[in-house]
């Protein structure tokens, strides 16, 4: 056996190979461990490879963790459910207010998610998911409301179609890229980086929104209603 692995420690004892899984904190089955296990299986397929393999774990409490599908499904449910609830609560708010609230919570939520992943805090992770869900729902409501008001009634159908096309492209392409990055950098590091990028984009959108509103307020006469608030009510 000549190969070395990032998450599997191997040593030979005569014709017996001992393979110890070492992927802290709990031997999570991620891209690195899968890659190393595939490599080990390929090496064991050689004619001169050991015939007996003993697998064990460097973690006394975990060999491989069994995923909890209920908790796993709770994450998208919390994200989308909170977004729907927040949208209903803020349905009477102006487009600008929705965008500001959405940007703030989309910055805070993913930022806290990155921290939770880094320190391994489940409670913080689920809390940050709820906060991000508020930003997901309210931010989308504000953006949709402000854009729809820019089109004449006879063109709004085409505009909404274009909005959904751009929105779903924006959802899917970064995820595909993140999946490709995860195979090289690992799932945890990719997820943290993804959250940080999302938080930075939300802060950038917030600054742009506030600057645009401030500039519009300086240009418009004192008795004029702002285009965003008046059109979105």
Secondary structure, 3 states (H helix, E strand, C coil): CCCCCCCEEEEEECCEEEEEECCCCCCCCCHHHHHHHHHHHHHHCCCCCCCEEEEEECCCCCCCCCCCHHHHHHHHHHHHHHHHHHHHHCCCCCHHHHHHHHHHHHHHHHHHHHHHHHHCCHHHHHHHHHHHHHHHHHHHHHHHHHHHCCCCHHHHHHHHHHHHHHHHHHHHHHHHHHHHHHHHHCHHHHHHHHHHHHHHHHHHHHHHHHHHHHHHHHHCCCCCCCHHHHHHC
